[in-house]
Amino acid sequence: MKITTKGLAGLTIATAMVLAPLPTLAAPPSPDSAGVSGGNDYLIGAYYFSGWYEEPNRHFSNPLINGGRDWRLDAPEREPAYGWYDDSQSVMDQQIVDASSNGLDYFVFDWFPDRPNLDDREGGMGQGGSYGLHNGLDLFRTSPEKSAMQFSLIWANHAPFDISSLKTPGMTQSQFEAVRAAEWDTMTDAWVELFADPQYLKVDNKPVISTFDVQSLQVDFSTGTRTNLNPHQLAGVPEERAVLADAVHLLRQKAKDAGFDDVVFGAGLTQPGVDGEYVGAHDQDDEVYDFFSSYNWAPLKWTDQRDLSYHNMIRSHHDYVWDYYADNLDDGTDYIPVISAGWDNILRTDRERWVQQHTPLEFGSMLREAKSYLDGHPQQNLSGDPNLKMAVIASWNELFEGHSIVPTKAEGDAWVSKVGEVFGTGLDAARQRARLDDVVGLTQALRDSATTAAPASRVQIAALLAQLRLLEKSIERDAARPNRDAQVRLISATLRAIEGDVEKHPSRWPADAAARVAEIYGSWGATVAELYGVRVDIAVSDYSVVEGQEVSLELAIRSEGGGTLPAAAADWAVEFPESWQLAPLGVERLTAQASFSVPPGATGGTDYVLDSLLPTPSTLRGSLQDLEVQVQYSIADVDFATTVPVQVTVIPPVDAKIVAVPFAGEENRAAVWMQNISDAPISGSLSLEQADGVSHDLSNATFTLQPRERKRVDVTIVNTLNAPQQLDLQFDTQERGVLLLETLTVQPRQQIVSTSASLDASIRSTGVVELASPDRIQVGNAAAAGGDIEYRVVFSIPLESVERDQVSTARLNLAQFQYIRPGQVVIEHLAPTAAITSAAYAAPSSGSKILAPGTPATNTTTTTIQEIDVTDWVNAELAADATHLTVRVRMTEITAGVSSIRAYRPTEYTPSDPLDGALLRIW
């Protein structure tokens, strides 16, 4: 197994830097300050997509998406440093250099089985073919730079590249099984051939390969007799699992026959499930999967209140996806975390774009969290090396999906350089020579400018050049570290002597000598950092913290070359947000630990909504807090200083959500969901704010929530008053006092009148009346080649049961609205009717109210509950002794040729359930 060692990028070097005196913590015992050893077991890869080829290119402009507009016009900042490239040998060569020099160990190439029927041009997936989806892989294998990296494959087994897509109409199961066997045989032969490449990623002589989607794989390899089961359920049927196990066994046997010990076979499973149930379904005690991972992160829940900040994506990765895998995987299976660089699919305007607070700084924070996760969860089952720490970044160059770290013309290597800063870049003789060449060039320039300088000055410069030349030879021979240490110290001493002489005897030197020496010194510092592969290591014990929690910072200066680092003790300073009112912490020594307690009321950060595993849209808020770690130290008598940002999120100890059952007019019923998201047990009891005229059956019995435990508590409340009551729900804890969870709205006893199936219609502009559609009723315009069709909704609510006295309040409650490219929607008061006909489509109205405002957003799908006050309309009908309230819902502006739809109905709508239709609440 090849595991590359790495070092620090981007050090700030200073000839002198002094920090103000700080309170100093007692540091734990550490190795002597004369040297600290450091190894590196991290194996960091990135997904590589090879779809960038000569135009016409469906990945730059797709007639089926975004109207065929070339997305590059809208995102010039995404242009790679190599231009909007076709995959070519020179571009691939440079990408390998850029990736490996910034800390990446391997590419994971998206692999696609040949599907010639996708395009009528010849060539399939290969070089110069119709799609060119393997160009990058082919060019990597022929690159003269490929020895700097390794590669592996991920089978993109989504449609149309899954095996099930080969099943044609009328094909029997036995016929499909024959096609499947032939296809699998072809695919596995191709993989095993690639395994033989010396640069193919292997762990203990076992090639690593994965699939995009575990669900698709389970469907591909099933009996075809249980179409009523979803893929997770299929995996739990022994007969179905056996089909998949046989297929994977064939791959393993082919690899063994080719001389490998086995394969390391993994599958993409984006979500572990709320209770880890998806992991449990597929992670069985057999020889199918060695690890799970995913191609990129997907939201745990599609809700309109989800925060689209990159901070929320980081928290969802770590707190839910990564940690849930760690909690739910069997001992014999590993999880390889995916580190997402974001999600901003510019082609898919109907999907969310995770772009808020999305910068290289935040990406660096995610990398540090991933490193901390790997430190606590090495992949002990994949290798005989118990310290293997493997992760994959999504991705190197998924340009239009917005998760790429490839160098760009706009930002340079700002993103990929973070990988090296966190995981190191390794010792590389070519980079060392390049750094040293810079020093030599600057020194020669000083020599050339000092032709009239004093002889003693010229002798000093000549001595420096001679020492630099000797170091060059040492690098070429890879001389032993102790000899190099002596050379480095000697060069540093000579530089200091020249610097001192320039300062003491300026007349002996050219006028610009001081500036030239400072430039040489700075370049020499960068060279020293490269020679020793220096990395500043900072790890936080927890990145989601609660008030009062004790948090520790592990601080270390390490050499990725192994052996000892000729460094003096480091001076560390930890700066806290101003609002915390904590004095900075000072710690000494090369490896040290600093601890602090999160103060109460930690504020002043950036608030955002975190994804929650509780039902319905999340209201869990976190506060992002920016800490800063400064360190100054010296290596081989060269002074360094660097600053590392550290981000933690302060969260409440308990996440809570009240899920109300649709109110039927008498009792308010709700489920109180709670989850302990702290790291310690919390014991207490629930209490609801008291109010005269309100009674409930909430128990005050004490219970304990273990860390990460969820609990549901049901409560029934009766409000005998005439108005809704807002009551605070509290968790009276023994450890943290009173925690305010949520505020519950308790409705007064009401009369609820619902519509009926015969009075609930969607009317089309063509005159078609559809009653009680089991699907979502549409409001808006559907563009079609044969002419647009506009939809309007009309429904009537009977008023016979409503008392004729003046109604104090009447609210019309509709079902969930979901919309794409929405415009304004209004609800109009029509003449009462007991039978809905097509005439209601254009019938005049006597009043109008805005039901849903228009929005310019075109990239989101949103769900909300719509309710509107119609007291005046109800009282008007009652005064006129009318039998029904009839209303129409329509979109106010329709743009021809553009689909603009809103729709209402709960997903679980059934005509037999009166609470699923339109409701009139009266009190």
Summary of the structure (lengths in Angstrom):
residues: 923
radius of gyration: 33.2
end to end distance: 73.5
largest distance: 114.9
contacts: 2991
relative contact order: 0.09
helix: 28%
strand: 28%
